[in-house]
Amino acid sequence: MIRSFAAAMMALPLLSACATAPEPCTAEWFDWKTERIIGQFVVDHRKEIGELRNVAPMMFGAEGGLQDIAPTSMLILTAIGALDLVVDFAGDAWPQISDAVSECATAPDATRLFADMLRREGVDERAITAIERVGGLVDIKR
């Protein structure tokens, strides 16, 4: 009796691990998988995201931000360091997401995933909009 109880208790972590992962290629699985990868990207780039969150309102601000002197969003994004973050996402998180969902019928949209991550992290919407305009940088095909 004690032996079977002990075996059942040892199996619980394995069973719960199986139960926490949704069925592959479902909407729930896609959200679960991408959130794990994006969550790690956020942890790894916490400093850069924080700097972007802090500087973007000043650079896009109503009191003569960079949009008044820079002719393109690309220059503004470069000035505030956002392009480095975009390139890191395209080179790090995006390939992992692509690999994870490569067997599924629908492909994710890297620009949307990146923009949603920045919104959750509290980055100024004007900076996110500028990043979305140059979205092709994130949607790099390998």
N, C-alpha and C positions, 0 to 999 in steps of 0.2 A: 504494500500500500504506500509506504513512504517512498519507495523507489519510483513508482509510477507518478506520484505527486511531484517528486524532484525532476523527473524527466519532463513532465508537463510544464513546470516552471521554467526549465531551461529552454524549452521550445517557444515560449511566449515572445521573446525578443525577435526570433526569426519570423514568427507568424505576423507579428505587428509590423515588421519591416516590409513584408510582402503586402500587407493590407494598406500601407500608407502610399504606395506608388499606384497611381491610376493606370487603367488599361492604356497601352501605347496608342498613340495617334488620335486619342480623343481630345476634345477641347480641354478637359480637366488635366490630362497628361501634358499637353502642350504648355498650359499655364504653369503647372508644377515644375516641369523641366526647365523652362526658360527662367522662371523666378529663382531657381537654384543657381543657374549660371550667372544671371544678372546680379543676384544678391552677392555672389562672390566677387564680381567685377566692382560693385559698389564698395565692398570692404577693401579691396585692393587699391581703389582709387578714391578713397574717402577724402584725402587732402585736396586733390584736384577738383573734385565735385564741390567741396566746401568753398574753395577759392572762387570757382565759377559762380556759385550761389551768392557770394559776397560782392563780387565785382560787377556782375552783369547789370544790376539795377543802376549803378553809377554810369556804366558805359552806354546804356540804352536810355538813360534818364532824360527827363523833360528839361533839365537845366543845361542843355547843350551837350548831350552825350556824343559818343563817337559817330552815331548815325548822321550827325550834322556835318562832320568833316570827312568821313570815310565814304567813298562812292559805292562800296559794295558791302554786303553782309560778310563776305569772305575776309575782308580786312578787319572788320570788327571782331569776328570770331578768332582770327589770328591774334589780335591785340589782347584779348582776354584769356587766351590759352585754351579756348574750347576746341580748336582743331586738333590739338594734341590728344585731347580726350576722345574725340571722334575717331582718330586714327587708332588709338589703343583699343577702342571698342571694336572697330572693324578688324583689327588684327588678333584680338584675344577672345572676346566673348562671342562675336558673330560666328567665327568658324566652329566653335563648340556647339552653338545652337544649330547651325546648319548640319553638322554631323549628326547631332541627336535626332533631328527630324527628317533626315535624308530618306528614310524609308516611308515616310508619310506622304499622302497625296497632295497636301497643301504646303506651300512654302511660306515661312514667316516673313514679315516685312521688317528689316533691320532698323530702318529709320523710325518707324512707329515704336518699336521696342525701346530704342535708345531715348526717344523723346518722352515716352511714358516713364522711363526710369528717372530721367531728369526732373519731370514733374513731381514724382513721388519724393524726390530729394529736395524739393523746394526751390529749384532754379527759376529765375525770372522768365515768364512766358515769352517775352520779346526775344530773349536769347534762344529759347527753344524753337521759336518760329524761324529765326534766322538759320538755325542748324537744320531744321526740316527743309528749308529752301535749297540747301546744298546737300540734300539727303543722298545723292548719288555717291558721296564719299563713304557712307556707311554701307550701302548696298553693293559692296564689292563682291564680285564673283571670284571664287578661287579656281 
